[in-house]
């Protein structure tokens, strides 16, 4: 039961981190 709850949470966290990384790269390209 624990895995069933951890998997969706880990997926959401991974997606947020990926979007944040892309956002940082885009912002850096605009300023530089």
mmCIF file as Biopython writes it, N, C-alpha, C and O atoms, coordinates in Angstrom:
data_model
#
loop_
_atom_site.group_PDB
_atom_site.id
_atom_site.type_symbol
_atom_site.label_atom_id
_atom_site.label_alt_id
_atom_site.label_comp_id
_atom_site.label_asym_id
_atom_site.label_entity_id
_atom_site.label_seq_id
_atom_site.pdbx_PDB_ins_code
_atom_site.Cartn_x
_atom_site.Cartn_y
_atom_site.Cartn_z
_atom_site.occupancy
_atom_site.B_iso_or_equiv
_atom_site.auth_seq_id
_atom_site.auth_asym_id
_atom_site.pdbx_PDB_model_num
ATOM 1   N N  . UNK A ? 1  ? 0.833  -1.207 0.000   1.0 0.0 1  A 1 
ATOM 2   C CA . UNK A ? 1  ? 0.000  0.000  0.000   1.0 0.0 1  A 1 
ATOM 3   C C  . UNK A ? 1  ? 0.870  1.261  0.000   1.0 0.0 1  A 1 
ATOM 4   O O  . UNK A ? 1  ? 0.503  2.287  -0.572  1.0 0.0 1  A 1 
ATOM 5   N N  . UNK A ? 2  ? 2.012  1.161  0.645   1.0 0.0 2  A 1 
ATOM 6   C CA . UNK A ? 2  ? 2.892  2.331  0.747   1.0 0.0 2  A 1 
ATOM 7   C C  . UNK A ? 2  ? 3.396  2.739  -0.635  1.0 0.0 2  A 1 
ATOM 8   O O  . UNK A ? 2  ? 3.441  3.926  -0.960  1.0 0.0 2  A 1 
ATOM 9   N N  . UNK A ? 3  ? 3.773  1.757  -1.441  1.0 0.0 3  A 1 
ATOM 10  C CA . UNK A ? 3  ? 4.290  2.085  -2.782  1.0 0.0 3  A 1 
ATOM 11  C C  . UNK A ? 3  ? 3.228  2.788  -3.623  1.0 0.0 3  A 1 
ATOM 12  O O  . UNK A ? 3  ? 3.539  3.699  -4.390  1.0 0.0 3  A 1 
ATOM 13  N N  . UNK A ? 4  ? 1.992  2.368  -3.478  1.0 0.0 4  A 1 
ATOM 14  C CA . UNK A ? 4  ? 0.916  2.966  -4.289  1.0 0.0 4  A 1 
ATOM 15  C C  . UNK A ? 4  ? 0.781  4.460  -4.006  1.0 0.0 4  A 1 
ATOM 16  O O  . UNK A ? 4  ? 0.372  5.224  -4.881  1.0 0.0 4  A 1 
ATOM 17  N N  . UNK A ? 5  ? 1.122  4.876  -2.796  1.0 0.0 5  A 1 
ATOM 18  C CA . UNK A ? 5  ? 1.019  6.306  -2.471  1.0 0.0 5  A 1 
ATOM 19  C C  . UNK A ? 5  ? 2.313  7.038  -2.800  1.0 0.0 5  A 1 
ATOM 20  O O  . UNK A ? 5  ? 2.286  8.202  -3.199  1.0 0.0 5  A 1 
ATOM 21  N N  . UNK A ? 6  ? 3.431  6.367  -2.635  1.0 0.0 6  A 1 
ATOM 22  C CA . UNK A ? 6  ? 4.726  7.017  -2.877  1.0 0.0 6  A 1 
ATOM 23  C C  . UNK A ? 6  ? 4.945  7.257  -4.367  1.0 0.0 6  A 1 
ATOM 24  O O  . UNK A ? 6  ? 5.481  8.295  -4.753  1.0 0.0 6  A 1 
ATOM 25  N N  . UNK A ? 7  ? 4.536  6.309  -5.206  1.0 0.0 7  A 1 
ATOM 26  C CA . UNK A ? 7  ? 4.785  6.420  -6.651  1.0 0.0 7  A 1 
ATOM 27  C C  . UNK A ? 7  ? 4.180  7.688  -7.255  1.0 0.0 7  A 1 
ATOM 28  O O  . UNK A ? 7  ? 4.901  8.420  -7.933  1.0 0.0 7  A 1 
ATOM 29  N N  . UNK A ? 8  ? 2.899  7.984  -7.045  1.0 0.0 8  A 1 
ATOM 30  C CA . UNK A ? 8  ? 2.321  9.219  -7.604  1.0 0.0 8  A 1 
ATOM 31  C C  . UNK A ? 8  ? 3.009  10.461 -7.060  1.0 0.0 8  A 1 
ATOM 32  O O  . UNK A ? 8  ? 3.254  11.410 -7.805  1.0 0.0 8  A 1 
ATOM 33  N N  . UNK A ? 9  ? 3.320  10.465 -5.781  1.0 0.0 9  A 1 
ATOM 34  C CA . UNK A ? 9  ? 3.977  11.629 -5.170  1.0 0.0 9  A 1 
ATOM 35  C C  . UNK A ? 9  ? 5.352  11.829 -5.785  1.0 0.0 9  A 1 
ATOM 36  O O  . UNK A ? 9  ? 5.728  12.955 -6.111  1.0 0.0 9  A 1 
ATOM 37  N N  . UNK A ? 10 ? 6.106  10.747 -5.948  1.0 0.0 10 A 1 
ATOM 38  C CA . UNK A ? 10 ? 7.442  10.843 -6.537  1.0 0.0 10 A 1 
ATOM 39  C C  . UNK A ? 10 ? 7.346  11.337 -7.981  1.0 0.0 10 A 1 
ATOM 40  O O  . UNK A ? 10 ? 8.189  12.112 -8.432  1.0 0.0 10 A 1 
ATOM 41  N N  . UNK A ? 11 ? 6.324  10.889 -8.698  1.0 0.0 11 A 1 
ATOM 42  C CA . UNK A ? 11 ? 6.145  11.322 -10.087 1.0 0.0 11 A 1 
ATOM 43  C C  . UNK A ? 11 ? 5.869  12.816 -10.158 1.0 0.0 11 A 1 
ATOM 44  O O  . UNK A ? 11 ? 6.410  13.513 -11.016 1.0 0.0 11 A 1 
ATOM 45  N N  . UNK A ? 12 ? 5.023  13.307 -9.253  1.0 0.0 12 A 1 
ATOM 46  C CA . UNK A ? 12 ? 4.692  14.739 -9.234  1.0 0.0 12 A 1 
ATOM 47  C C  . UNK A ? 12 ? 5.925  15.556 -8.875  1.0 0.0 12 A 1 
ATOM 48  O O  . UNK A ? 12 ? 6.198  16.580 -9.502  1.0 0.0 12 A 1 
ATOM 49  N N  . UNK A ? 13 ? 6.667  15.111 -7.875  1.0 0.0 13 A 1 
ATOM 50  C CA . UNK A ? 13 ? 7.879  15.831 -7.459  1.0 0.0 13 A 1 
ATOM 51  C C  . UNK A ? 13 ? 8.887  15.865 -8.606  1.0 0.0 13 A 1 
ATOM 52  O O  . UNK A ? 13 ? 9.501  16.900 -8.864  1.0 0.0 13 A 1 
ATOM 53  N N  . UNK A ? 14 ? 9.059  14.739 -9.292  1.0 0.0 14 A 1 
ATOM 54  C CA . UNK A ? 14 ? 9.998  14.676 -10.414 1.0 0.0 14 A 1 
ATOM 55  C C  . UNK A ? 14 ? 9.571  15.622 -11.526 1.0 0.0 14 A 1 
ATOM 56  O O  . UNK A ? 14 ? 10.407 16.288 -12.136 1.0 0.0 14 A 1 
ATOM 57  N N  . UNK A ? 15 ? 8.275  15.681 -11.788 1.0 0.0 15 A 1 
ATOM 58  C CA . UNK A ? 15 ? 7.764  16.568 -12.837 1.0 0.0 15 A 1 
ATOM 59  C C  . UNK A ? 15 ? 8.004  18.026 -12.465 1.0 0.0 15 A 1 
ATOM 60  O O  . UNK A ? 15 ? 8.394  18.829 -13.312 1.0 0.0 15 A 1 
ATOM 61  N N  . UNK A ? 16 ? 7.773  18.365 -11.204 1.0 0.0 16 A 1 
ATOM 62  C CA . UNK A ? 16 ? 7.988  19.753 -10.756 1.0 0.0 16 A 1 
ATOM 63  C C  . UNK A ? 16 ? 9.466  20.120 -10.885 1.0 0.0 16 A 1 
ATOM 64  O O  . UNK A ? 16 ? 9.797  21.216 -11.336 1.0 0.0 16 A 1 
ATOM 65  N N  . UNK A ? 17 ? 10.347 19.211 -10.491 1.0 0.0 17 A 1 
ATOM 66  C CA . UNK A ? 17 ? 11.787 19.486 -10.591 1.0 0.0 17 A 1 
ATOM 67  C C  . UNK A ? 17 ? 12.190 19.659 -12.055 1.0 0.0 17 A 1 
ATOM 68  O O  . UNK A ? 17 ? 12.983 20.544 -12.374 1.0 0.0 17 A 1 
ATOM 69  N N  . UNK A ? 18 ? 11.657 18.834 -12.937 1.0 0.0 18 A 1 
ATOM 70  C CA . UNK A ? 18 ? 11.992 18.934 -14.359 1.0 0.0 18 A 1 
ATOM 71  C C  . UNK A ? 18 ? 11.524 20.272 -14.924 1.0 0.0 18 A 1 
ATOM 72  O O  . UNK A ? 18 ? 12.262 20.935 -15.653 1.0 0.0 18 A 1 
ATOM 73  N N  . UNK A ? 19 ? 10.290 20.669 -14.586 1.0 0.0 19 A 1 
ATOM 74  C CA . UNK A ? 19 ? 9.762  21.954 -15.070 1.0 0.0 19 A 1 
ATOM 75  C C  . UNK A ? 19 ? 10.588 23.100 -14.498 1.0 0.0 19 A 1 
ATOM 76  O O  . UNK A ? 19 ? 10.869 24.068 -15.205 1.0 0.0 19 A 1 
ATOM 77  N N  . UNK A ? 20 ? 10.980 23.006 -13.228 1.0 0.0 20 A 1 
ATOM 78  C CA . UNK A ? 20 ? 11.770 24.063 -12.597 1.0 0.0 20 A 1 
ATOM 79  C C  . UNK A ? 20 ? 13.122 24.194 -13.297 1.0 0.0 20 A 1 
ATOM 80  O O  . UNK A ? 20 ? 13.591 25.305 -13.540 1.0 0.0 20 A 1 
ATOM 81  N N  . UNK A ? 21 ? 13.751 23.057 -13.623 1.0 0.0 21 A 1 
ATOM 82  C CA . UNK A ? 21 ? 15.049 23.091 -14.312 1.0 0.0 21 A 1 
ATOM 83  C C  . UNK A ? 21 ? 14.901 23.767 -15.677 1.0 0.0 21 A 1 
ATOM 84  O O  . UNK A ? 21 ? 15.729 24.600 -16.046 1.0 0.0 21 A 1 
ATOM 85  N N  . UNK A ? 22 ? 13.867 23.419 -16.416 1.0 0.0 22 A 1 
ATOM 86  C CA . UNK A ? 22 ? 13.638 24.032 -17.731 1.0 0.0 22 A 1 
ATOM 87  C C  . UNK A ? 22 ? 13.394 25.526 -17.568 1.0 0.0 22 A 1 
ATOM 88  O O  . UNK A ? 22 ? 13.888 26.326 -18.362 1.0 0.0 22 A 1 
ATOM 89  N N  . UNK A ? 23 ? 12.636 25.906 -16.548 1.0 0.0 23 A 1 
ATOM 90  C CA . UNK A ? 23 ? 12.341 27.317 -16.306 1.0 0.0 23 A 1 
ATOM 91  C C  . UNK A ? 23 ? 13.628 28.087 -16.020 1.0 0.0 23 A 1 
ATOM 92  O O  . UNK A ? 23 ? 13.822 29.187 -16.538 1.0 0.0 23 A 1 
ATOM 93  N N  . UNK A ? 24 ? 14.507 27.514 -15.196 1.0 0.0 24 A 1 
ATOM 94  C CA . UNK A ? 24 ? 15.775 28.173 -14.858 1.0 0.0 24 A 1 
ATOM 95  C C  . UNK A ? 24 ? 16.636 28.333 -16.109 1.0 0.0 24 A 1 
ATOM 96  O O  . UNK A ? 24 ? 17.240 29.385 -16.318 1.0 0.0 24 A 1 
ATOM 97  N N  . UNK A ? 25 ? 16.692 27.292 -16.940 1.0 0.0 25 A 1 
ATOM 98  C CA . UNK A ? 25 ? 17.506 27.358 -18.161 1.0 0.0 25 A 1 
ATOM 99  C C  . UNK A ? 25 ? 16.970 28.437 -19.094 1.0 0.0 25 A 1 
ATOM 100 O O  . UNK A ? 25 ? 17.744 29.201 -19.670 1.0 0.0 25 A 1 
ATOM 101 N N  . UNK A ? 26 ? 15.659 28.501 -19.244 1.0 0.0 26 A 1 
ATOM 102 C CA . UNK A ? 26 ? 15.053 29.506 -20.130 1.0 0.0 26 A 1 
ATOM 103 C C  . UNK A ? 26 ? 15.336 30.905 -19.604 1.0 0.0 26 A 1 
ATOM 104 O O  . UNK A ? 26 ? 15.685 31.797 -20.377 1.0 0.0 26 A 1 
ATOM 105 N N  . UNK A ? 27 ? 15.192 31.105 -18.314 1.0 0.0 27 A 1 
ATOM 106 C CA . UNK A ? 27 ? 15.444 32.426 -17.722 1.0 0.0 27 A 1 
ATOM 107 C C  . UNK A ? 27 ? 16.902 32.816 -17.909 1.0 0.0 27 A 1 
ATOM 108 O O  . UNK A ? 27 ? 17.204 33.970 -18.213 1.0 0.0 27 A 1 
ATOM 109 N N  . UNK A ? 28 ? 17.813 31.854 -17.729 1.0 0.0 28 A 1 
ATOM 110 C CA . UNK A ? 28 ? 19.239 32.140 -17.896 1.0 0.0 28 A 1 
ATOM 111 C C  . UNK A ? 28 ? 19.542 32.534 -19.343 1.0 0.0 28 A 1 
ATOM 112 O O  . UNK A ? 28 ? 20.349 33.430 -19.586 1.0 0.0 28 A 1 
ATOM 113 N N  . UNK A ? 29 ? 18.906 31.876 -20.290 1.0 0.0 29 A 1 
ATOM 114 C CA . UNK A ? 29 ? 19.146 32.197 -21.702 1.0 0.0 29 A 1 
ATOM 115 C C  . UNK A ? 29 ? 18.624 33.592 -22.026 1.0 0.0 29 A 1 
ATOM 116 O O  . UNK A ? 29 ? 19.234 34.312 -22.816 1.0 0.0 29 A 1 
ATOM 117 N N  . UNK A ? 30 ? 17.514 33.974 -21.429 1.0 0.0 30 A 1 
ATOM 118 C CA . UNK A ? 30 ? 16.937 35.288 -21.716 1.0 0.0 30 A 1 
ATOM 119 C C  . UNK A ? 30 ? 17.828 36.397 -21.151 1.0 0.0 30 A 1 
ATOM 120 O O  . UNK A ? 30 ? 18.055 37.411 -21.811 1.0 0.0 30 A 1 
ATOM 121 N N  . UNK A ? 31 ? 18.329 36.203 -19.931 1.0 0.0 31 A 1 
ATOM 122 C CA . UNK A ? 31 ? 19.149 37.239 -19.298 1.0 0.0 31 A 1 
ATOM 123 C C  . UNK A ? 31 ? 20.536 37.289 -19.927 1.0 0.0 31 A 1 
ATOM 124 O O  . UNK A ? 31 ? 21.144 38.356 -20.012 1.0 0.0 31 A 1 
ATOM 125 N N  . UNK A ? 32 ? 21.039 36.133 -20.370 1.0 0.0 32 A 1 
ATOM 126 C CA . UNK A ? 32 ? 22.380 36.100 -20.971 1.0 0.0 32 A 1 
ATOM 127 C C  . UNK A ? 32 ? 22.235 36.260 -22.477 1.0 0.0 32 A 1 
ATOM 128 O O  . UNK A ? 32 ? 23.234 36.263 -23.197 1.0 0.0 32 A 1 
#
